[in-house]
């Protein structure tokens, strides 16, 4: 099902997802789409393909945690290193198998580890990393932060992740409280940009959304308590929004795959209840919305397409949700010039389906219709 694109490959009379009633002949050369032309009509006597196929750009998950083997990090520390590596390799494989060809790891995965897993286990997942997250333990002033940032840069990470507010582990009344001072926050973003790094910000809402706009970060994550006014500011400034909606519905279910304690489930339920309003504000304002799952355990890796369902449930059209997972996500990564589209010259990262993805009822149906996942030219 998964394969690195060979030197030359051709698909004849295939549909491109989202384009109705037209077939295309697509050729791939050197891992990129070389030629895409509309197929010539055929007469009734001419043979048609034995089955119809649809091609879509590979899905881009902008917020995942491929290094985490357990919801509680303390549980991961009890595992042997080889077991952890094998579980991480399975996470890579499951993620790619479900149609995600590019992932932005939002903390925990070192670039060297990602490269090792891709090469050793032959799983050609394209991974962008942020290495270690900056959180409450780093709110010790700019001198400390400069040292920590250098450590992150030295790993080769292209992103810096700021934990600007609490999350599921924070009490409800404190979840919007800033972790850093405004001076510290601005310093992190400025220093990262000066060193050619991009910045993503974990924030549930509140003043850190405004700080993110003022500092010019690339994306905010989660943002379920985003206000209408803040959505307008995001749109005007070009800061993207990666809501990671499905994980909170999953976490809110005490009998679900995560089976979290009632306090955490309650916090997740509050977050999930708020998310549709944030999505509505962002959509109305014209914010660029990206696809991200925040999936981080073996029970979740490989089910990334559930995020499409939740985005649709929360107000995006099917086309908007698909765009969030392909073209928008590529642009947020800074790779919109060569990923996220079925277009000549673009990397041949793609998913082949044997049914129209736009007609699938849900993620489970969509996954069943995946024929193969292709990854093209390597950066």
N, C-alpha and C positions, 0 to 999 in steps of 0.2 A: 504493500500500500504506500509506503514512504520511499522516496528515492531521490537521489541527487540527479538533477537533469543531465542527461548525456550530452555529448558534443552537439549532436543534431537530433531533432525530434520534430515531428509534424502531427498536428491534429486537423483532420478534415471534417468540414460540415458540423462544427460544434457551435453551441450557443454560448454567448457571453452573458453571465449572470446580470440581470437588470436591463438587458436589451431584448425587447420582444420581437418575435417573428423574423429574426434574421440569423442566418448561420454564417460561420466564418471559417476560413482556412488559416491556421496559425502555425508558423514555423519558429523553432527555437534553435539558436546557434550560440555556442560559447556561453550557455547559461542565461541568455537574454532573449526576449521576444524579438525576433528578427523581422518577421513579416506578419501582418494581420490584414487580411483582405476579405471582403464579403464573398461568400461562396456563390458560384454561378447557379442559376436555376437548373433543375434536372427534370427530365421528362418522366412520365409515368413508367416508361420501360426501363429507365436507368435504375441501377441498384442504389438504395439508400443505406446508410450505416445500419449495422445489425441492432444497434440501440442508440438512442439519443444521449448525448453527453453535454454537460454544462461546465464551463470553466470560470472560476472566480479568482480574484487576487487572494493570495494567502492571508489568513487572519493575522492581525498584529495585536498581541495582548500587551498593553502598556503598563500593567501593574500586576506582577505575579511574584512569587517567592519560591524559586526553584530549589534553593538550598535547604529549605526547612522541611524536616521530616515529621515534625510533631507540632501541634498547636501551642503547647507549652515548651519553651526552649529548654527548660530543665530536663524534660524527657529525652530530648535529642542528645543532651550531654551524657546520658546513660548508655548510649549506643556505641558500638565499636566503629572506628573510622571506616573500615571496609564496608560495613553494613550501611553506613550513612552514604558512602559513595555510590553503592549499588542502588539505593533508594533514590538518590538524586538522578542517576542515569535513567531510572524508570520514569521519573517525573519529566525529564526531557523527552523521552520517547512517547509518553502518553500525551504530552502537550502537542507535539508535532503530529501525532496520529489523528488528533481531532481537528486538524486543519490550521493550527497556529504555526506559522513558519518563522515568525519573528516575535521575540518577547523582550520586554524591558523589565529586568529584575529590579524590584523596588526595595532592595536591601537584603543583605545576607550572603550574596553570591559574589565571590571574587572573580575577576576576569580570568585569572589563571586556572581556576577551578572549572569555569565554563569551557575554556579551551580544551582542558584535559578531558572533560566528559564528552565533548563533541568528537574529539579525535580517537579516544580510547574505545568508546562504545559505538562509534560510527552513527551518530544521530545528528544530522546536519541542521540543527535548530540554530537560527541566527539570534544571538543574545546580546543585548545592551545592558550594562551593569552600572550600579551605583555603589557597589561594595558595602561598607558599613554605614548605617544610618546615623545622623546626628540627632541626638535626643536630649532628654533631661540631664543625663550625666555629663553632657558637654556644655551646659549653660554656666560656664565658668569664666566668661570674659573673652575678649577678642584674641588675647595672646594664646590662650589654650585652644581656641577655635582655629587659629592659624596653623598650629602644630597638627591638629586633627585633620584639617583639610589637606595638608601636605601628605599625611599618611594615606588618605584616600586617593590623592592624585598618583602617588607612587605605585598603587596597585594597577593603574592603567584604566580605571573607571572613567567613563565619559559623562556620568551624571553624578550629582550630589543630591542626596535625599535629606530633607529637613522634616523632622517630626515636630511640627509647629504647635500642635495641640495634643491632648490625650486622645485615647481611642476607647475600645471596648473595656480596657482595664481601668479607665478613669471614672470616678463617680459622676453621675448625670449632671450635678450642679457645677462641676469643674471642667467638663469636657471641652468648653470653648476657651478656657484660660490659656494664655500663651505660655509655651514652655521656655522660650527665650525672650530677652528684652528686645525692643525694636532695634536698638543699636546692634545687638548681636545678630539678629536676623538679617538686617541690611548688610552687615559685614560679610556674612556667609555668602549671600547672593553676589555681592560685588566681587569678592575674592574669587569665587567660582568662575564668574564670567571673565574676569581678567586672565584666568588660566585656561580659557577655552572649554569650560565645562558647562553643561546645562543643568537646570535645577528643577526638581519636582518637590512639591510641598504637601505633606500629609496635614490636612486641616479639616476639621468637621465644620468650621465656620467661624464667625466672630471677626475680631480685628485682624487676625492673621491673614484673612482673605484680602483685606485692604493693604496690608503690608506686602503681600505677594504682588499685587497690582503695582504698587509704588516702586517695588524693587525690580519688576520686570522678569519674574520667573517664567519658565516655559509652561508649567502646568501645575494646577492644584488637583489634589486627589481626594475623593470621598465627598466633601462639601455638602453634606445633606442639609445643613442649616444655612445655606446660601440665601441671601435676600435678593429681592428684585433689583434693588439699587446696585448691589454688588455684581449681579449678573450683567447689568449694563456696563459697569466698569471693566469687567473681564472682556466683554465684546469689544469695547473701544480700544483696549490696550493690547488685544491679541493673545491674552493668557488663556490657555486651553483648560478644559474641565474634564477630568477623568473620574466619573462618579463611583465606579465599582459597586453597582447596585445589588447584584445577585448574592454576594457574600453575606450581606446583612440579613436577607431573608433566610438564608441557610442557617446562619448563626442564631437566629431568633427561634428556631424550632428545637425545643429541648429533646425531642425524639429523633432529630435528624442525624446526618452523618457525623457532625461534630460533637453532638451530645454534650453541650456546654452546661455549666451550672446555671441555676435560675436567674441569678443576678446578671450574669453576662447576657443570657438570652433576653432578659428584659431590656437591657441597654441596646442590644441589637434590634429589638422590635421597635424601639423608639426611633432609632436611626432609619430603619426601613420605612416607617410611617412618614417620616419627613422627606424622604428622597423624591417622591413624585413631584412635590411642590418645587424643589430645587431644579429638577429637570425641566419643569414647565417654565420657570423663570429663565433658565439658560437658553432654552429653545426659542422663546419669545424674543429674547435680546439678541439672538444670533451668535451665541458663544460657540466656539468650536468644541464639540463634544467628542471625546475619545473613548475607546473600548479598553477596559481593564477589569480583571476579575478579582484580584487580591487573593487568589487561591494559593494555598501553602501546605497542603498535606496530601498524602497518597489518596485519600478519599475524594479529593477534589480535582487533582491534576487529570486532564483528559476530558473534563466536562465543561471546558471553557465556553462553549457555545451557549450555555445557559444564560450568559450575560445578554445575548441578543434578545432572548425571551423577556427578560426583566426590563430592558430598555424599551421594548415595545409596550409592555404592560404599563410603563410609566410615562408614555406619551409620544415616543418617537415612532415614526412610520417605519415600515420594514426597510425601505430604501435608506432612511436616515440612520437606522441602527447599523445597516451593512456598511454605510459610508464611515461611520464612527470606527468600525473595525478594520477598515482598509485604507482608503485615501486620507481621511482625517488623521488616523493613527500614524501613518507614514510621515505626514507633514509635522506632526507634533514631535516625532523623533528627529526631524531635520533631514529626512530621507525621502521627502515627497517627490523629488526629481527622478527617483529610480525604483521606488517601491510603492505598492498599494494600488496599482492599476494594471489592467491588461492592455499594454500599449507598447508600440515598437521602441526598442532601446531600453526598456525597463527590465529589471531582474525577473527571471521566470520563476518567481515564487507563486504557486498556484494550487488550488484545490479542484479536483475533477469530481463531479457529481453525476449520477445516472438518473437524476430527477431535478426539476427546476427548484433551486433552493428557495426561491420566492414563494413557492407553493407549499413548502413544508410547514406543518402546524407548529412544531416546536423543535428545540435543540435535539431531542432524542431522535426524532424523525430525520433531522438534518444529518446527524452523525451516521445513521444507517445507510444513507445514500452517498457517502464518500467512497469514491472508487480508488483514488490515489492522491497523495500529497507530494508536490514537487518543490524542490528548492533549487534555485539557479545559481548565478555567479556569486562567488564569495568575495567579500570585501577584504 
